[in-house]
Amino acid sequence: MGFRVPEDISICGFTNGDRSKACDPLLTTVDQRGTQVGKKAAEILIGLVEGSLPMDKTVHGMVRTSLVIRGTTR
């Protein structure tokens, strides 16, 4: 379509995997911190199984993400 990245259009991916560093220009991404998300989910699951967290209520957790700015955004 003739768009130039990042001059005409910005592109942002989501996961910050190896592919984001293997393109030209390098892809701006959101780092989801997947390992931390998995650890938090495991902590909640273990708490439910062991009874330290209530089974009848929703358990919330938060893992902060970060924006990794690279060549596909200005």
Order of alpha helices (4+ residues) and beta strands (2+ residues): beta-beta-alpha-beta
